[in-house]
Amino acid sequence: MYYVSKRMEIAGSHRLTLSYKSKCENLHGHNWIITVFCKAAELNQDGMVCDFTHIKDKIHSYLDHGNFNELLPFNPTAENIARWIAEQIPECYKVQVQESEGNIAVYATEDGEL
């Protein structure tokens, strides 16, 4: 099995819809640190699990400096964002989303590892 990861920093804003009062209901921003973990039993025709540039194009290019409430069709919690990212990359088995220092959400597919 081959494993690769792509780490990127994305500046983006969001506001959360919550069942309780929170300052996170107000529009605010983070410099998100996102790590995408991919794997493959065999390398593709180019000798890769997947191209790091394709990951960056699908995730960073779409989200960077954006309002996640406008870009994503769900309440943009770190957990929901992690799941969405995993769904964008076929080879992805795990995503780590760090919203701020000490606040990290991880999503792993059924065959993923934590």
C-alpha positions as CSV (number, residue, x, y, z in Angstrom):
1,M,0.0,0.0,0.0
2,Y,1.2,3.5,-0.9
3,Y,0.4,6.5,1.3
4,V,0.7,10.2,0.6
5,S,-0.5,13.4,2.4
6,K,-1.0,17.0,1.2
7,R,-1.0,19.7,3.8
8,M,-2.2,23.2,2.9
9,E,-3.3,26.4,4.6
10,I,-6.6,28.0,3.6
11,A,-7.8,31.4,4.7
12,G,-11.6,31.3,4.9
13,S,-14.6,32.6,6.8
14,H,-17.7,30.9,8.1
15,R,-20.5,31.3,10.6
16,L,-22.2,28.4,12.3
17,T,-25.8,27.7,12.8
18,L,-26.0,26.2,16.3
19,S,-28.7,25.0,18.7
20,Y,-27.2,27.3,21.4
21,K,-25.9,30.8,21.6
22,S,-22.3,31.2,20.5
23,K,-20.0,33.8,19.2
24,C,-19.4,31.4,16.3
25,E,-22.8,32.3,15.0
26,N,-21.2,35.6,13.8
27,L,-19.1,35.6,10.6
28,H,-15.5,35.0,11.4
29,G,-12.3,33.7,9.8
30,H,-9.6,31.2,10.3
31,N,-6.4,30.2,8.7
32,W,-7.3,26.5,8.4
33,I,-4.6,23.9,8.2
34,I,-5.9,21.0,6.2
35,T,-4.2,17.7,5.7
36,V,-5.5,15.2,3.1
37,F,-4.4,11.6,3.4
38,C,-4.6,9.4,0.4
39,K,-3.7,5.8,-0.4
40,A,-3.6,3.3,-3.2
41,A,-2.7,-0.4,-3.5
42,E,-1.0,0.4,-6.9
43,L,0.4,3.6,-8.4
44,N,-1.4,5.2,-11.3
45,Q,0.1,5.4,-14.8
46,D,2.1,8.4,-13.7
47,G,3.7,6.6,-10.8
48,M,1.6,8.4,-8.1
49,V,-1.2,7.7,-5.6
50,C,-2.6,11.0,-6.9
51,D,-1.2,14.3,-8.0
52,F,-0.7,16.8,-5.2
53,T,-1.6,19.5,-7.6
54,H,-5.0,18.0,-8.3
55,I,-5.7,18.0,-4.5
56,K,-4.7,21.6,-4.3
57,D,-6.8,22.5,-7.3
58,K,-9.9,20.8,-5.9
59,I,-9.6,22.0,-2.3
60,H,-7.4,25.0,-1.9
61,S,-8.3,26.7,-5.2
62,Y,-12.0,26.4,-4.4
63,L,-12.0,27.4,-0.7
64,D,-9.1,29.8,-0.2
65,H,-10.2,33.3,0.8
66,G,-13.9,32.3,0.5
67,N,-17.0,32.4,2.7
68,F,-17.6,28.7,3.4
69,N,-21.3,29.4,4.0
70,E,-21.6,30.5,0.3
71,L,-19.3,27.7,-1.1
72,L,-20.5,24.7,0.8
73,P,-24.1,23.3,1.0
74,F,-24.1,22.5,4.8
75,N,-23.3,24.0,8.2
76,P,-19.5,24.5,7.7
77,T,-18.2,23.0,11.0
78,A,-14.7,21.6,10.9
79,E,-16.2,18.1,11.0
80,N,-18.5,18.7,8.0
81,I,-15.7,20.3,6.0
82,A,-13.4,17.3,6.7
83,R,-16.0,14.9,5.3
84,W,-16.7,17.1,2.3
85,I,-13.0,17.3,1.4
86,A,-12.6,13.5,1.7
87,E,-15.5,13.1,-0.8
88,Q,-13.8,15.3,-3.3
89,I,-10.7,13.1,-3.7
90,P,-11.3,9.5,-4.7
91,E,-8.0,8.2,-3.1
92,C,-8.6,10.0,0.2
93,Y,-9.2,7.9,3.3
94,K,-8.7,10.6,6.0
95,V,-8.8,14.4,6.4
96,Q,-7.6,16.5,9.3
97,V,-9.0,20.0,9.6
98,Q,-7.3,22.4,12.1
99,E,-9.5,25.4,12.5
100,S,-7.3,27.0,15.2
101,E,-4.5,26.0,17.5
102,G,-5.7,23.1,19.5
103,N,-9.0,22.6,17.6
104,I,-8.8,19.7,15.1
105,A,-11.5,17.6,13.5
106,V,-10.7,14.3,11.7
107,Y,-12.8,12.4,9.3
108,A,-11.9,8.9,8.1
109,T,-13.7,6.7,5.6
110,E,-14.8,3.2,6.8
111,D,-11.5,1.8,5.6
112,G,-9.5,4.7,6.9
113,E,-7.3,4.8,10.0
114,L,-7.3,7.2,12.9
